[in-house]
Amino acid sequence: MSDFSDNVLAWFKSHGRRDLPWQKKPTPYRVWVSEIMLQQTQVATVIPYYQRFMEKFPNVAELAKADIDQVLHLWTGLGYYARARNLHKAAQTVVEKFSSEFPKSVEALESLPGIGRSTAGAIAALSMNIQAPILDGNVKRVLARFHAIEGWPEQTKIKNALWQIAEQSTPIKDVAAYTQAIMDLGATVCKRSNPSCDSCPLNSNCLAFTTNSIKKYPGKKPKKKLPVKSVVMYIFQNESGEVYLEKRPPNGIWGSLYSFPEEVLEANTALVHEPFENIPQHILPLESGKSLQPLRHTFSHYHLDINPRMVAVKQNGVEIAETDHWLWYPLDHSVEVGLAAPVKKLLSKLAVPL
């Protein structure tokens, strides 16, 4: 596999990306945060989030002692919020179990919350130059095409084959450069659609290219029709213009994020414009409310149809202090908490965008 890695490294010297913010000082902490953010998310989207995150939490100790609401606030908009919760838990583990020093083995890194084999390999290779293979989406695509590996890469048999190839392809020397190089090659040349095969350093030996079957690899995920669920989200707005938000349970969708109270609409149930059944005791509706434009939020396993309903309310005389479970959220976004994606979208229609 030396020709493979040599060609990738030679290409990287002239064409690789070297101006990404996490490359400037590739410590284990900085590489780790970038790798977690880059899961399921494009580089261009990640960069401003990463920069704000580093400014707020410049090291693992600062992240570990932060409140989870601060972490989720900075993550709002990136999606896949379990990543942020695991990031926070892992930081606390590094501080408490490893004295704020990231472990120097792939196995120990993999034991941290939210860190799988590929992320552990990336941290070890990019920040410690330890020989460790990676297999992110970009690398899977490069290897599947080069070796003409048929099938969806997430199938166990296919993934195991790709891991074996990734291990054989990773050189002993220049591991950090090779790891960045093969990720860059997948992201900028061996792209999912419209790959630049003519400028690829591997094209002379790439089975997908030489057999004119690029579109065949990697295999696509088997399609299945997603079910649809429906809810009514109640936007309770008080006389000061603030809206009522509740903190969701730590488990489940939007765990630990703030969202509007909601009611589930059973299948084939018409929208009912009655006041919210479980309205908080300190809120008094002034009207039945008005419906806003519905929106659909899609998860990996189902569609969620959201029917927003705006309701003017006032305090009913019961004095109850805000808690960790709910708050009145000002529309100037001055309160730093994590917001569920539809909440952010709906708030942008009510006031200045986040």
C-alpha beads as a LAMMPS data file, in Angstrom:
LAMMPS data file: protein, C-alpha beads

354 atoms
353 bonds

1 atom types
1 bond types

-500.0 500.0 xlo xhi
-500.0 500.0 ylo yhi
-500.0 500.0 zlo zhi

Masses

1 110.0

Atoms # bond

1 1 1 0.000 0.000 0.000
2 1 1 3.048 2.311 -0.006
3 1 1 2.283 3.591 -3.533
4 1 1 -1.210 4.507 -2.389
5 1 1 -0.054 6.530 0.621
6 1 1 2.914 8.002 -1.261
7 1 1 0.625 9.312 -4.015
8 1 1 -1.815 10.742 -1.487
9 1 1 1.009 12.487 0.401
10 1 1 2.566 13.846 -2.796
11 1 1 -0.801 15.310 -3.819
12 1 1 -1.270 16.798 -0.356
13 1 1 1.961 18.789 -0.543
14 1 1 0.578 20.824 -3.427
15 1 1 -3.175 20.640 -2.998
16 1 1 -3.987 19.905 0.640
17 1 1 -5.900 22.270 2.937
18 1 1 -3.672 24.013 5.451
19 1 1 -5.704 27.022 6.519
20 1 1 -8.448 25.372 8.575
21 1 1 -8.553 26.822 12.114
22 1 1 -7.970 23.497 13.891
23 1 1 -4.826 22.859 11.813
24 1 1 -2.970 25.889 13.158
25 1 1 -2.365 24.334 16.564
26 1 1 -3.376 20.662 16.366
27 1 1 -3.535 19.791 20.057
28 1 1 -5.622 16.745 21.054
29 1 1 -8.312 19.050 22.443
30 1 1 -8.590 21.220 19.331
31 1 1 -8.535 18.233 16.977
32 1 1 -11.138 16.415 19.078
33 1 1 -13.590 19.336 19.069
34 1 1 -13.186 19.794 15.314
35 1 1 -13.698 16.090 14.606
36 1 1 -16.885 15.971 16.663
37 1 1 -18.250 19.097 14.976
38 1 1 -17.378 17.772 11.524
39 1 1 -19.456 14.631 12.001
40 1 1 -22.473 14.979 9.680
41 1 1 -21.581 18.659 9.089
42 1 1 -19.788 20.521 6.278
43 1 1 -16.458 22.294 6.936
44 1 1 -17.798 25.710 5.887
45 1 1 -20.632 25.401 8.404
46 1 1 -18.345 24.224 11.205
47 1 1 -15.672 26.951 11.016
48 1 1 -17.589 29.835 12.689
49 1 1 -19.017 27.482 15.336
50 1 1 -15.546 26.112 16.040
51 1 1 -14.037 29.561 16.383
52 1 1 -16.734 30.716 18.821
53 1 1 -16.396 27.476 20.776
54 1 1 -12.616 27.852 21.104
55 1 1 -12.969 31.442 22.188
56 1 1 -15.374 30.428 24.973
57 1 1 -13.701 27.131 25.905
58 1 1 -9.998 27.339 24.947
59 1 1 -9.057 24.104 26.737
60 1 1 -10.589 20.942 28.115
61 1 1 -10.674 22.238 31.706
62 1 1 -12.766 25.261 30.719
63 1 1 -15.184 23.044 28.825
64 1 1 -15.434 20.556 31.689
65 1 1 -16.443 23.183 34.248
66 1 1 -18.946 24.910 31.943
67 1 1 -22.676 24.593 32.411
68 1 1 -24.274 22.311 29.825
69 1 1 -26.631 25.143 28.815
70 1 1 -23.614 27.228 27.766
71 1 1 -22.305 24.363 25.658
72 1 1 -25.668 23.745 24.004
73 1 1 -26.112 27.469 23.357
74 1 1 -22.888 27.545 21.328
75 1 1 -23.983 24.363 19.546
76 1 1 -27.409 25.719 18.564
77 1 1 -27.773 25.353 14.798
78 1 1 -25.218 22.557 14.342
79 1 1 -27.742 19.829 15.083
80 1 1 -27.118 16.307 16.372
81 1 1 -27.024 17.652 19.914
82 1 1 -25.953 14.366 21.469
83 1 1 -22.523 15.330 20.134
84 1 1 -22.460 18.402 22.374
85 1 1 -23.682 16.516 25.431
86 1 1 -21.064 13.807 24.911
87 1 1 -18.395 16.436 24.308
88 1 1 -19.185 17.935 27.708
89 1 1 -19.195 14.520 29.422
90 1 1 -15.929 13.519 27.757
91 1 1 -14.258 16.756 28.846
92 1 1 -15.252 16.056 32.434
93 1 1 -13.877 12.510 32.118
94 1 1 -10.546 13.767 30.742
95 1 1 -10.231 16.206 33.635
96 1 1 -11.295 13.797 36.362
97 1 1 -9.797 10.525 35.132
98 1 1 -6.801 11.671 33.088
99 1 1 -5.769 14.857 34.943
100 1 1 -6.763 17.077 31.990
101 1 1 -4.397 15.256 29.628
102 1 1 -5.842 13.338 26.697
103 1 1 -4.807 9.660 26.771
104 1 1 -2.222 8.610 24.235
105 1 1 -3.765 5.373 22.995
106 1 1 -6.610 4.814 20.570
107 1 1 -8.250 2.372 22.974
108 1 1 -8.303 4.877 25.843
109 1 1 -9.541 7.663 23.577
110 1 1 -12.313 5.384 22.343
111 1 1 -13.462 4.875 25.928
112 1 1 -14.488 8.541 26.172
113 1 1 -18.168 9.435 25.590
114 1 1 -18.979 10.150 21.948
115 1 1 -15.615 9.013 20.575
116 1 1 -15.730 6.095 18.174
117 1 1 -12.874 4.277 16.485
118 1 1 -12.454 6.724 13.602
119 1 1 -12.551 9.841 15.793
120 1 1 -10.081 8.249 18.206
121 1 1 -7.807 7.461 15.262
122 1 1 -8.041 11.017 13.962
123 1 1 -7.129 12.506 17.367
124 1 1 -4.191 10.109 17.762
125 1 1 -2.906 10.614 14.207
126 1 1 -3.430 14.355 13.750
127 1 1 -2.330 15.555 17.192
128 1 1 0.135 12.844 18.292
129 1 1 1.332 11.384 14.958
130 1 1 0.402 7.901 16.191
131 1 1 -0.189 5.325 13.467
132 1 1 -3.947 4.881 13.617
133 1 1 -6.371 4.405 10.732
134 1 1 -9.474 6.536 10.273
135 1 1 -12.658 5.802 8.371
136 1 1 -14.855 8.865 8.126
137 1 1 -17.284 9.447 5.268
138 1 1 -14.647 10.936 2.969
139 1 1 -12.205 8.077 3.524
140 1 1 -14.908 5.443 3.021
141 1 1 -15.698 6.976 -0.356
142 1 1 -12.051 7.076 -1.484
143 1 1 -11.362 3.486 -0.449
144 1 1 -14.657 2.103 -1.774
145 1 1 -14.011 3.613 -5.195
146 1 1 -10.314 2.793 -5.355
147 1 1 -10.928 -0.883 -4.483
148 1 1 -14.428 -1.142 -6.017
149 1 1 -15.991 -2.275 -2.764
150 1 1 -19.657 -2.915 -3.485
151 1 1 -22.429 -2.289 -0.965
152 1 1 -23.449 0.351 1.554
153 1 1 -20.368 1.217 3.701
154 1 1 -22.371 1.076 6.956
155 1 1 -23.162 -2.621 6.512
156 1 1 -21.014 -4.589 8.964
157 1 1 -19.338 -6.756 6.330
158 1 1 -18.510 -3.774 4.111
159 1 1 -17.335 -1.614 7.004
160 1 1 -15.032 -4.369 8.289
161 1 1 -13.496 -4.716 4.839
162 1 1 -12.938 -0.959 4.616
163 1 1 -11.345 -0.889 8.081
164 1 1 -8.928 -3.597 7.025
165 1 1 -7.969 -1.618 3.931
166 1 1 -7.652 1.594 5.981
167 1 1 -5.239 -0.162 8.365
168 1 1 -3.133 -1.457 5.483
169 1 1 -3.100 1.961 3.789
170 1 1 -1.974 4.027 6.779
171 1 1 1.807 4.571 6.666
172 1 1 4.137 4.288 9.666
173 1 1 5.684 7.697 8.995
174 1 1 3.982 11.002 8.198
175 1 1 0.773 9.714 9.777
176 1 1 -0.621 13.153 10.598
177 1 1 -0.009 14.422 7.058
178 1 1 -1.458 11.266 5.486
179 1 1 -4.562 11.385 7.672
180 1 1 -5.287 14.988 6.739
181 1 1 -4.410 14.235 3.119
182 1 1 -6.852 11.387 2.606
183 1 1 -9.641 13.356 4.305
184 1 1 -8.880 16.326 2.033
185 1 1 -8.777 14.120 -1.040
186 1 1 -12.230 12.799 -0.276
187 1 1 -13.622 16.237 0.526
188 1 1 -12.204 18.150 -2.430
189 1 1 -11.522 15.642 -5.234
190 1 1 -13.250 12.312 -4.631
191 1 1 -16.504 14.083 -3.852
192 1 1 -19.888 12.398 -3.453
193 1 1 -21.162 13.997 -6.651
194 1 1 -19.161 15.414 -9.559
195 1 1 -15.784 14.020 -8.425
196 1 1 -12.692 15.487 -10.111
197 1 1 -11.294 12.158 -11.230
198 1 1 -8.986 13.635 -13.881
199 1 1 -7.028 15.499 -11.186
200 1 1 -6.982 12.631 -8.689
201 1 1 -3.517 11.248 -7.821
202 1 1 -4.981 7.752 -7.547
203 1 1 -6.868 7.584 -10.848
204 1 1 -4.428 5.285 -12.686
205 1 1 -5.103 2.471 -10.209
206 1 1 -8.625 3.344 -9.115
207 1 1 -10.909 0.459 -10.080
208 1 1 -14.028 2.622 -10.148
209 1 1 -12.349 5.121 -12.493
210 1 1 -10.647 2.625 -14.797
211 1 1 -13.887 0.661 -15.220
212 1 1 -15.947 3.849 -15.694
213 1 1 -18.188 2.963 -12.736
214 1 1 -17.643 5.876 -10.335
215 1 1 -21.368 6.323 -9.704
216 1 1 -21.638 2.755 -8.479
217 1 1 -19.390 3.333 -5.460
218 1 1 -19.894 3.563 -2.603
219 1 1 -23.219 1.746 -2.501
220 1 1 -26.234 3.741 -1.358
221 1 1 -28.168 3.244 1.847
222 1 1 -31.284 1.133 1.282
223 1 1 -34.238 3.504 1.096
224 1 1 -37.249 3.273 3.346
225 1 1 -40.216 5.561 3.721
226 1 1 -39.999 7.695 6.847
227 1 1 -43.059 7.814 9.115
228 1 1 -44.647 11.174 9.940
229 1 1 -45.458 12.443 13.442
230 1 1 -47.318 15.672 14.225
231 1 1 -47.294 18.058 17.185
232 1 1 -48.710 21.436 18.124
233 1 1 -46.071 23.794 19.554
234 1 1 -47.474 26.553 21.770
235 1 1 -45.677 29.888 21.684
236 1 1 -46.806 31.569 24.898
237 1 1 -45.781 35.240 24.754
238 1 1 -46.121 37.457 27.820
239 1 1 -46.809 41.185 28.034
240 1 1 -43.067 41.920 27.905
241 1 1 -42.702 40.103 24.603
242 1 1 -40.844 37.139 26.103
243 1 1 -41.741 33.603 25.129
244 1 1 -42.084 30.628 27.430
245 1 1 -39.574 27.800 26.930
246 1 1 -39.256 24.485 28.717
247 1 1 -36.105 22.417 29.073
248 1 1 -36.493 18.999 27.517
249 1 1 -35.422 15.801 29.325
250 1 1 -31.769 14.824 28.812
251 1 1 -32.736 11.756 26.803
252 1 1 -34.666 11.717 23.552
253 1 1 -34.820 14.290 20.763
254 1 1 -33.371 17.715 21.570
255 1 1 -32.216 16.398 24.943
256 1 1 -31.497 19.202 27.469
257 1 1 -32.428 21.871 24.898
258 1 1 -35.126 24.479 25.443
259 1 1 -38.280 24.209 23.382
260 1 1 -41.909 25.315 23.291
261 1 1 -44.515 23.247 25.138
262 1 1 -46.100 20.802 22.759
263 1 1 -48.959 18.371 22.369
264 1 1 -48.846 15.293 20.183
265 1 1 -51.398 15.082 17.396
266 1 1 -52.494 11.514 16.889
267 1 1 -52.797 10.242 13.333
268 1 1 -55.875 11.489 11.477
269 1 1 -56.646 13.979 14.268
270 1 1 -57.716 17.444 13.168
271 1 1 -56.072 20.504 14.718
272 1 1 -57.970 21.641 17.776
273 1 1 -57.834 25.292 18.744
274 1 1 -58.537 24.767 22.408
275 1 1 -56.119 26.113 25.045
276 1 1 -53.154 23.917 25.880
277 1 1 -54.284 21.264 28.373
278 1 1 -51.105 21.245 30.437
279 1 1 -50.602 24.998 30.610
280 1 1 -48.196 26.000 33.409
281 1 1 -49.983 27.147 36.538
282 1 1 -48.463 30.643 36.525
283 1 1 -49.675 31.475 33.001
284 1 1 -53.105 32.834 32.099
285 1 1 -54.051 32.778 28.389
286 1 1 -55.596 36.012 27.124
287 1 1 -56.882 34.394 23.922
288 1 1 -57.232 31.056 22.218
289 1 1 -54.360 32.052 19.975
290 1 1 -53.645 31.980 16.267
291 1 1 -51.994 29.381 14.080
292 1 1 -48.714 30.143 12.332
293 1 1 -47.285 28.591 9.189
294 1 1 -46.607 24.861 9.785
295 1 1 -43.112 23.513 9.271
296 1 1 -41.561 20.085 8.885
297 1 1 -38.403 18.972 10.697
298 1 1 -36.806 15.776 9.447
299 1 1 -34.837 13.407 11.643
300 1 1 -32.934 10.395 10.382
301 1 1 -35.822 8.100 11.317
302 1 1 -39.002 10.198 10.913
303 1 1 -40.553 13.488 9.796
304 1 1 -41.982 15.788 12.454
305 1 1 -44.756 18.113 11.294
306 1 1 -44.937 21.110 13.634
307 1 1 -48.043 23.263 13.925
308 1 1 -47.066 26.437 15.813
309 1 1 -49.756 28.298 17.753
310 1 1 -49.131 31.804 19.107
311 1 1 -50.932 32.588 22.377
312 1 1 -50.789 35.880 24.292
313 1 1 -50.572 35.257 28.053
314 1 1 -50.007 37.062 31.330
315 1 1 -48.928 36.098 34.822
316 1 1 -51.923 34.912 36.823
317 1 1 -50.666 36.255 40.121
318 1 1 -48.811 33.147 41.201
319 1 1 -45.208 34.169 41.816
320 1 1 -42.933 31.371 40.707
321 1 1 -39.234 31.928 40.114
322 1 1 -37.634 30.658 36.935
323 1 1 -35.936 27.300 37.358
324 1 1 -33.585 25.046 35.429
325 1 1 -36.676 23.546 33.785
326 1 1 -38.271 26.616 32.209
327 1 1 -37.707 30.300 31.522
328 1 1 -39.098 33.405 29.847
329 1 1 -36.891 33.863 26.804
330 1 1 -36.308 37.415 25.512
331 1 1 -36.486 37.862 21.759
332 1 1 -33.139 39.663 21.716
333 1 1 -31.577 36.241 22.455
334 1 1 -29.644 37.666 25.425
335 1 1 -30.124 34.453 27.438
336 1 1 -27.504 31.841 26.555
337 1 1 -29.246 28.484 26.377
338 1 1 -29.391 25.724 23.786
339 1 1 -32.428 25.922 21.525
340 1 1 -34.113 23.135 19.587
341 1 1 -33.798 23.693 15.839
342 1 1 -37.506 24.467 15.196
343 1 1 -37.483 26.927 18.110
344 1 1 -34.597 28.796 16.551
345 1 1 -36.436 28.850 13.226
346 1 1 -39.691 30.064 14.764
347 1 1 -37.961 32.715 16.875
348 1 1 -36.270 34.083 13.767
349 1 1 -39.739 34.851 12.401
350 1 1 -40.771 36.641 15.591
351 1 1 -37.699 38.806 16.098
352 1 1 -34.160 39.427 14.923
353 1 1 -32.490 36.155 13.854
354 1 1 -29.983 34.433 16.105

Bonds

1 1 1 2
2 1 2 3
3 1 3 4
4 1 4 5
5 1 5 6
6 1 6 7
7 1 7 8
8 1 8 9
9 1 9 10
10 1 10 11
11 1 11 12
12 1 12 13
13 1 13 14
14 1 14 15
15 1 15 16
16 1 16 17
17 1 17 18
18 1 18 19
19 1 19 20
20 1 20 21
21 1 21 22
22 1 22 23
23 1 23 24
24 1 24 25
25 1 25 26
26 1 26 27
27 1 27 28
28 1 28 29
29 1 29 30
30 1 30 31
31 1 31 32
32 1 32 33
33 1 33 34
34 1 34 35
35 1 35 36
36 1 36 37
37 1 37 38
38 1 38 39
39 1 39 40
40 1 40 41
41 1 41 42
42 1 42 43
43 1 43 44
44 1 44 45
45 1 45 46
46 1 46 47
47 1 47 48
48 1 48 49
49 1 49 50
50 1 50 51
51 1 51 52
52 1 52 53
53 1 53 54
54 1 54 55
55 1 55 56
56 1 56 57
57 1 57 58
58 1 58 59
59 1 59 60
60 1 60 61
61 1 61 62
62 1 62 63
63 1 63 64
64 1 64 65
65 1 65 66
66 1 66 67
67 1 67 68
68 1 68 69
69 1 69 70
70 1 70 71
71 1 71 72
72 1 72 73
73 1 73 74
74 1 74 75
75 1 75 76
76 1 76 77
77 1 77 78
78 1 78 79
79 1 79 80
80 1 80 81
81 1 81 82
82 1 82 83
83 1 83 84
84 1 84 85
85 1 85 86
86 1 86 87
87 1 87 88
88 1 88 89
89 1 89 90
90 1 90 91
91 1 91 92
92 1 92 93
93 1 93 94
94 1 94 95
95 1 95 96
96 1 96 97
97 1 97 98
98 1 98 99
99 1 99 100
100 1 100 101
101 1 101 102
102 1 102 103
103 1 103 104
104 1 104 105
105 1 105 106
106 1 106 107
107 1 107 108
108 1 108 109
109 1 109 110
110 1 110 111
111 1 111 112
112 1 112 113
113 1 113 114
114 1 114 115
115 1 115 116
116 1 116 117
117 1 117 118
118 1 118 119
119 1 119 120
120 1 120 121
121 1 121 122
122 1 122 123
123 1 123 124
124 1 124 125
125 1 125 126
126 1 126 127
127 1 127 128
128 1 128 129
129 1 129 130
130 1 130 131
131 1 131 132
132 1 132 133
133 1 133 134
134 1 134 135
135 1 135 136
136 1 136 137
137 1 137 138
138 1 138 139
139 1 139 140
140 1 140 141
141 1 141 142
142 1 142 143
143 1 143 144
144 1 144 145
145 1 145 146
146 1 146 147
147 1 147 148
148 1 148 149
149 1 149 150
150 1 150 151
151 1 151 152
152 1 152 153
153 1 153 154
154 1 154 155
155 1 155 156
156 1 156 157
157 1 157 158
158 1 158 159
159 1 159 160
160 1 160 161
161 1 161 162
162 1 162 163
163 1 163 164
164 1 164 165
165 1 165 166
166 1 166 167
167 1 167 168
168 1 168 169
169 1 169 170
170 1 170 171
171 1 171 172
172 1 172 173
173 1 173 174
174 1 174 175
175 1 175 176
176 1 176 177
177 1 177 178
178 1 178 179
179 1 179 180
180 1 180 181
181 1 181 182
182 1 182 183
183 1 183 184
184 1 184 185
185 1 185 186
186 1 186 187
187 1 187 188
188 1 188 189
189 1 189 190
190 1 190 191
191 1 191 192
192 1 192 193
193 1 193 194
194 1 194 195
195 1 195 196
196 1 196 197
197 1 197 198
198 1 198 199
199 1 199 200
200 1 200 201
201 1 201 202
202 1 202 203
203 1 203 204
204 1 204 205
205 1 205 206
206 1 206 207
207 1 207 208
208 1 208 209
209 1 209 210
210 1 210 211
211 1 211 212
212 1 212 213
213 1 213 214
214 1 214 215
215 1 215 216
216 1 216 217
217 1 217 218
218 1 218 219
219 1 219 220
220 1 220 221
221 1 221 222
222 1 222 223
223 1 223 224
224 1 224 225
225 1 225 226
226 1 226 227
227 1 227 228
228 1 228 229
229 1 229 230
230 1 230 231
231 1 231 232
232 1 232 233
233 1 233 234
234 1 234 235
235 1 235 236
236 1 236 237
237 1 237 238
238 1 238 239
239 1 239 240
240 1 240 241
241 1 241 242
242 1 242 243
243 1 243 244
244 1 244 245
245 1 245 246
246 1 246 247
247 1 247 248
248 1 248 249
249 1 249 250
250 1 250 251
251 1 251 252
252 1 252 253
253 1 253 254
254 1 254 255
255 1 255 256
256 1 256 257
257 1 257 258
258 1 258 259
259 1 259 260
260 1 260 261
261 1 261 262
262 1 262 263
263 1 263 264
264 1 264 265
265 1 265 266
266 1 266 267
267 1 267 268
268 1 268 269
269 1 269 270
270 1 270 271
271 1 271 272
272 1 272 273
273 1 273 274
274 1 274 275
275 1 275 276
276 1 276 277
277 1 277 278
278 1 278 279
279 1 279 280
280 1 280 281
281 1 281 282
282 1 282 283
283 1 283 284
284 1 284 285
285 1 285 286
286 1 286 287
287 1 287 288
288 1 288 289
289 1 289 290
290 1 290 291
291 1 291 292
292 1 292 293
293 1 293 294
294 1 294 295
295 1 295 296
296 1 296 297
297 1 297 298
298 1 298 299
299 1 299 300
300 1 300 301
301 1 301 302
302 1 302 303
303 1 303 304
304 1 304 305
305 1 305 306
306 1 306 307
307 1 307 308
308 1 308 309
309 1 309 310
310 1 310 311
311 1 311 312
312 1 312 313
313 1 313 314
314 1 314 315
315 1 315 316
316 1 316 317
317 1 317 318
318 1 318 319
319 1 319 320
320 1 320 321
321 1 321 322
322 1 322 323
323 1 323 324
324 1 324 325
325 1 325 326
326 1 326 327
327 1 327 328
328 1 328 329
329 1 329 330
330 1 330 331
331 1 331 332
332 1 332 333
333 1 333 334
334 1 334 335
335 1 335 336
336 1 336 337
337 1 337 338
338 1 338 339
339 1 339 340
340 1 340 341
341 1 341 342
342 1 342 343
343 1 343 344
344 1 344 345
345 1 345 346
346 1 346 347
347 1 347 348
348 1 348 349
349 1 349 350
350 1 350 351
351 1 351 352
352 1 352 353
353 1 353 354
